[in-house]
Amino acid sequence: MNIFDLTGKIAIVTGGATGIGFGIAKGLAAAGATVSIANRRVEMGQKAVESLRSEGLNALAVPTDVSDKASVAALISKIISDFDRIDILVNNAAVVKRSPAEEVSEEDWDYMLDINLKALFSCCQLVGREMIKQRQGKIINISSVIAQLVQPVRSVYAVSKAGVSHLTRALAFEWAKYNININAIAPGLTPTEFSNKYYKENPEVLGGFLKEVPIGRVACPEDYVGAAIFFASDASNYVTGQVLFVDGGMTIHQ
């Protein structure tokens, strides 16, 4: 028996069309799951699904705006209608705007907190209701190393991700009685399609961060697949409310 096998499992990955989300979506599908990529940008979602299907993996795209609760409800309704259950939810969708704390606008504060924390809670809540009916489920929230570390120009993002980590623990405590496991992955330094522009314009920032990584390199999306499969599979049935830092050792000396 392979306790990491996800054959027959139904998964949702928000923001799963690119970056860490796509890496996790591909990993879950390769482990046997049918993965629904919930992405606001329709073309990107379709392209991601086509890439997975070209490798013989089971995937579909469901255009979803996680900041719109009705859109999330429609996503869940479709998955339940098509598959009759949801086994795995990966809350990956997030945004960041870099700015010195004294220059952060109220609009930017609302934008990051609404998507990174409020929308994540809505996804947990609506999927959680289905998992409560099922009396089982796995929820994986994507936090960040910055939930624990302090870095410049990302104060609001840090607050939102610290909220994700603590919300993970709070929901895990409430829903353990329903056999729902809720854990988080906290990625480290990971240049993606959305952060590469910033790092190219500010190479000294990337270089400075890299000095704090004992392993000596930046991460790639594939580095999070093992943690995601662990939390999504039977291998973690007795693990809940945990935040796993997959950070190359950045938090060792903190």
PENOR-V61847 format. One record per residue. N is the residue number from 1. PSI is psi in whole degrees, 0 to 359 (999 if undefined). OMEGA is omega in degrees with one decimal (NA if undefined). D_LAST is the distance of its C-alpha to the last C-alpha in whole Angstrom. Layout:
# PENOR-V61847
N;PSI;OMEGA;D_LAST / N;PSI;OMEGA;D_LAST
This chain:
# PENOR-V61847
1;130;179.0;39 / 2;106;-175.8;36 / 3;353;176.9;33 / 4;0;-177.3;32 / 5;131;179.7;35 / 6;18;-178.6;35 / 7;129;178.3;39 / 8;353;-179.9;40 / 9;147;179.5;37 / 10;121;-174.2;37 / 11;149;171.3;34 / 12;133;174.1;33 / 13;112;177.6;31 / 14;145;-176.1;30 / 15;36;-172.6;30 / 16;11;-175.4;31 / 17;338;-176.6;33 / 18;171;170.2;30 / 19;220;-178.0;27 / 20;321;180.0;24 / 21;316;179.4;27 / 22;320;178.1;30 / 23;317;178.8;28 / 24;318;178.9;27 / 25;316;179.3;31 / 26;319;-180.0;32 / 27;317;178.3;30 / 28;319;179.0;31 / 29;320;178.7;35 / 30;334;177.8;35 / 31;359;173.7;34 / 32;352;-176.8;37 / 33;155;166.1;36 / 34;121;-170.4;38 / 35;127;173.6;36 / 36;117;177.9;37 / 37;113;-179.6;35 / 38;106;-171.9;35 / 39;139;-178.4;35 / 40;322;-179.3;36 / 41;110;-171.2;37 / 42;312;-176.3;40 / 43;321;179.5;41 / 44;320;178.0;37 / 45;316;179.5;37 / 46;320;179.4;41 / 47;319;179.0;40 / 48;316;-179.7;37 / 49;318;177.9;39 / 50;321;178.6;42 / 51;316;179.8;39 / 52;316;-179.0;38 / 53;329;179.0;42 / 54;341;177.5;43 / 55;12;177.5;41 / 56;19;-178.3;43 / 57;154;-178.2;40 / 58;117;-178.1;41 / 59;153;172.9;39 / 60;157;179.2;41 / 61;133;176.4;40 / 62;102;-179.9;40 / 63;124;-174.2;39 / 64;134;171.8;37 / 65;104;-173.6;36 / 66;341;178.7;33 / 67;352;178.8;33 / 68;108;-174.5;37 / 69;327;178.0;37 / 70;324;177.7;41 / 71;320;177.0;39 / 72;319;179.0;37 / 73;322;178.8;40 / 74;321;175.7;42 / 75;310;-177.4;40 / 76;319;179.0;39 / 77;319;-179.7;43 / 78;315;-178.1;44 / 79;318;178.3;41 / 80;321;179.0;43 / 81;320;-176.7;46 / 82;323;-170.2;46 / 83;350;175.5;44 / 84;5;178.3;44 / 85;167;172.0;41 / 86;118;-177.9;37 / 87;326;-171.5;35 / 88;133;171.8;32 / 89;127;173.2;30 / 90;113;178.6;27 / 91;95;-176.4;26 / 92;334;-175.4;25 / 93;130;-179.1;27 / 94;161;177.3;25 / 95;159;176.0;25 / 96;139;170.2;23 / 97;121;-177.3;25 / 98;129;-179.2;23 / 99;143;172.4;24 / 100;144;-174.6;23 / 101;323;-177.1;22 / 102;350;-178.8;26 / 103;1;-179.1;27 / 104;128;178.9;26 / 105;160;176.6;30 / 106;325;179.4;31 / 107;318;178.9;32 / 108;321;176.0;28 / 109;309;-178.7;27 / 110;319;-178.2;29 / 111;311;-177.4;29 / 112;317;-179.5;25 / 113;325;-179.9;25 / 114;317;-176.8;29 / 115;314;-173.3;28 / 116;333;-175.2;24 / 117;306;-178.2;24 / 118;312;-179.4;28 / 119;322;177.4;30 / 120;318;177.5;27 / 121;319;178.8;28 / 122;317;178.4;32 / 123;316;177.7;31 / 124;315;-175.8;30 / 125;311;-175.5;33 / 126;318;175.7;35 / 127;322;179.5;35 / 128;323;178.4;34 / 129;322;177.4;37 / 130;319;-180.0;38 / 131;328;175.7;36 / 132;319;176.5;37 / 133;320;-178.2;41 / 134;339;-173.3;40 / 135;35;173.5;38 / 136;159;176.8;35 / 137;161;179.0;33 / 138;123;176.1;29 / 139;130;179.3;27 / 140;115;177.6;24 / 141;141;177.4;22 / 142;108;177.4;20 / 143;221;179.5;17 / 144;154;174.1;15 / 145;332;-178.1;11 / 146;353;171.6;12 / 147;339;179.6;12 / 148;323;-179.7;8 / 149;163;176.1;8 / 150;127;178.2;10 / 151;153;-177.2;13 / 152;156;174.6;16 / 153;18;178.0;19 / 154;37;-175.8;18 / 155;315;-177.2;18 / 156;319;176.4;20 / 157;318;179.6;19 / 158;317;178.6;16 / 159;317;-178.6;18 / 160;320;-178.7;20 / 161;328;172.7;17 / 162;323;175.7;15 / 163;321;177.8;19 / 164;316;-179.5;20 / 165;316;-177.5;17 / 166;324;176.2;18 / 167;323;177.1;22 / 168;314;-179.6;21 / 169;319;-178.3;21 / 170;315;-179.9;24 / 171;323;178.0;26 / 172;320;179.7;25 / 173;316;-177.4;26 / 174;323;-170.1;30 / 175;5;177.6;31 / 176;326;-178.2;30 / 177;344;178.0;34 / 178;8;-178.6;35 / 179;35;176.0;33 / 180;121;178.4;31 / 181;128;-179.3;27 / 182;119;-179.5;25 / 183;170;-179.9;21 / 184;150;171.1;19 / 185;131;178.1;18 / 186;97;-179.2;15 / 187;152;174.1;16 / 188;214;-175.3;14 / 189;108;-173.8;15 / 190;92;175.0;19 / 191;130;179.1;22 / 192;182;179.3;25 / 193;327;-174.2;28 / 194;342;-179.7;27 / 195;347;-175.9;24 / 196;322;-179.0;26 / 197;315;-179.6;28 / 198;315;-177.8;25 / 199;329;176.3;24 / 200;325;178.9;27 / 201;340;-178.4;28 / 202;65;-175.1;25 / 203;332;179.9;24 / 204;331;178.2;22 / 205;312;178.8;19 / 206;317;179.1;19 / 207;321;179.0;19 / 208;317;178.2;16 / 209;320;-176.1;14 / 210;330;178.1;15 / 211;339;-178.6;14 / 212;1;-177.3;10 / 213;106;-177.8;12 / 214;325;-179.5;12 / 215;337;170.8;15 / 216;16;176.3;17 / 217;162;173.7;18 / 218;163;178.6;18 / 219;162;171.0;19 / 220;160;-176.9;23 / 221;327;-178.4;24 / 222;340;-179.6;25 / 223;346;-177.5;22 / 224;357;-176.1;21 / 225;316;-178.4;25 / 226;316;179.3;24 / 227;320;-179.1;22 / 228;316;179.3;24 / 229;320;177.4;27 / 230;309;-177.7;25 / 231;334;-177.9;25 / 232;344;-170.7;28 / 233;177;176.9;30 / 234;345;-179.5;32 / 235;338;-176.8;29 / 236;25;-175.5;27 / 237;339;-179.7;29 / 238;21;-179.3;27 / 239;123;176.4;24 / 240;151;179.4;24 / 241;20;-176.6;21 / 242;149;173.4;18 / 243;113;-178.2;16 / 244;115;178.3;15 / 245;113;176.5;12 / 246;83;-163.5;14 / 247;13;-179.7;12 / 248;14;178.4;13 / 249;9;-176.4;10 / 250;326;-175.5;8 / 251;3;-178.3;5 / 252;316;-172.7;6 / 253;16;-180.0;4 / 254;999;NA;0
